[in-house]
Amino acid sequence: MTNETFKILIVDDDPLNLKLLSRLLSCDQYTLYTAANGKDALELAQRRSPDLVLLDVVMPELDGIETCKILKESEGTSQIPVIMLTGRPDKEMKLRCLRAGANDFLSKPIDAVELQLRVSNFLEFKRYADTRRANERLQQSKEILEEKTRELEAALKDRFNFQDIITTCPVMKSALELAVRVSASPQTTVVIYGESGCGKEVLSRAIHFAGGGKVGGFVAVNCAAIPEALLESELFGHVRGAFTGADRDREGKFSQARGGTLLLDEIGDMPLGLQAKLLRVLEGRTFEKVGANETIPVNCRVIIATNRDLPEMIASGRFREDLFHRINVYPITIPPLRQRRDDIPLLVEHFLETFRQHQGKQLPGVSPRALDELFAYPWPGNIRELRNCLERAAIVCDGLIQPAHLIICNSTVTNRDRGAEAEVLPTGVAITYHFAFNPNLVSMEAITRRVLDITLDWCQGNKSQAASLLSVSRNKFYR
C-alpha cells in the first residue's frame, strides 16, 4: 500500500461488531466511518463518498441486501465496491448478495487476517483503476487540447495569409511579393516600414504562417509600450535575484518565440543602450538572461517593424547606424492608405462582412455619398482607423451606412451641416465617383445612371443642386 488515505464505511447494527471491525482496520491509511443501520449508511455514503463499504446482511428495517441495491442504483455511489458480511455463507445467500450488486462477501465470525487482506486488495485495485481512469482522462484531454490547438492554428493561418491581404495597389502588391519570398527564409531578419495602422503586424503574421510556424508561435513586443527599465528583461528574461523584485526565473520573448516568430514593433523607440545589446544578439544569434552567464541560442525568425524615419533618427543620434545596417537586410515598405485609395471599397466590404458575422446584422453596404467621404478623407490612422470608423457606423446604422453614421475628423461636410445644405454647391468640395460593373452588364446607360445616382445621393435628393453640379438643366437631368 502507498501513503494514500482511503475512506471505509462499516455498517452493522451490532455495536460490538462495529467496534471489533473498527479496531481490526484501524491504521494511518484508512479513515473509518460507521453506521448502525441502512438509512444512516446511505446518507453517509452520499456525504463522504467512501472508497469501500463493509455491509452486514442482517439488520432491522432496511437490511444489507436492500441497502446494497440502493447504493448500486444511486448516482454517486454506484461505483463504490461493497463487501457483504454474513453469518450464513450458503450458496443461496451468496447468490442474493451478488444479485444485489455486492462485489464480495465475508463469513462471520470475521477472520482478522482475511478481512485485512480482502480490504487491502480491493483498495489497491481501486487505486490502480482510479489511476488508470485518470490517465485515460488526461490522455483524452491532451488529445482534445492538441486538436483544439490544430484547429486554432488552422484558423489563424486562414485568417493571416497573403490571400486575405486585400489590395489592387501595385506598390502593395510588390510588398506582398517580397513578403512571400522571404517567408521561406526563417533566418533572414525582415524590417517592415509603414505608418501606424497600415498593417505591419498583419503582414508579419502572414510571413510567420506562410513559413510554417508550427513548432513555435507568433510573439509580438511593442518596444514603445514597455518602460525602458523592464524592456531588457521582457526581451531576454531574467534569473532570480537579478534585480530587486526578481523573485523567480522568467522566460523572455526570445525564449517564448522559440521555433516561431518574434516581432519587435516600434523599434525606433528602443533605448540606445538596448539597441547595442540587440545588435549583438542579431549578429551572434545568441542572448543571455539578465543576471545570468549562460548563453542561449536564438531559435526564431526576427521581424522588425517601425513607423519612424530611421535614417533621420541616425542623423540626430537617436538610432544606431550599425543596428540599422544589420536589420535592414530585407526591407519591406507598406504604403499608407491615402496612397492606395482604390483599396478602400475592397477593405470596406471585407470589414462589413466581418461585422455581419459578429453583430448578426444585414449591413447591405455603404451609400455612394458615404463612400465619397471615405475616399476624400486622408486616413492618418490608415486601415486601423478605417476599420474603427466602419465598426462604429455598423453599430449605429439600421441599413445602408450613410455619411451621418461616419465619424471622420476632417470630413468636408460635418454632421452639424448635413441637415441644412444650401441650393448652391459649396466651394472647395470634391466628389469622388467610384463604382464598378460586371463586364457583361457595363453600358453607357448604366454608367450614366450610376453617375446620376451618386450625384443625387451626395446632394441628399436635391435635384436642382444635382443638375447644377452636373452642369445640365433640370429638365435634362430628369430625362
Secondary structure, DSSP 8 states (H G I E B T S, - for coil): --S--EEEEEE-S-HHHHHHHHHHT-STTEEEEEESSHHHHHHHHHHH--SEEEEES--SSS-HHHHHHHHHHSTTTTTS-EEEEES---HHHHHHHHHHT-SEEEESS--HHHHHHHHHHHHHHHHHHHHHHHHHHHHHHHHHHHHHHHHHHHHHHHHSSGGGS----HHHHHHHHHHHHHTT-TTS-EEEE--TTSSHHHHHHHHHHHT---SS-EEEEETTTS-HHHHHHHHHEE-TTSSTT--S-EE-HHHHTTTSEEEEE-GGGS-HHHHHHHHHHHHHSEEE-BT---EEE--SEEEEEESS-HHHHHHTTSS-HHHHHHHTTEEEE---GGG-GGGHHHHHHHHHHHHHHHH------B-HHHHHHHHHS--TTHHHHHHHHHHHHHHH-SSSB-GGG---TT-SS-TTTTT---SS--TT----------TTT--HHHHHHHHHHHHHHHTTT-HHHHHHHTT--HHHHH-
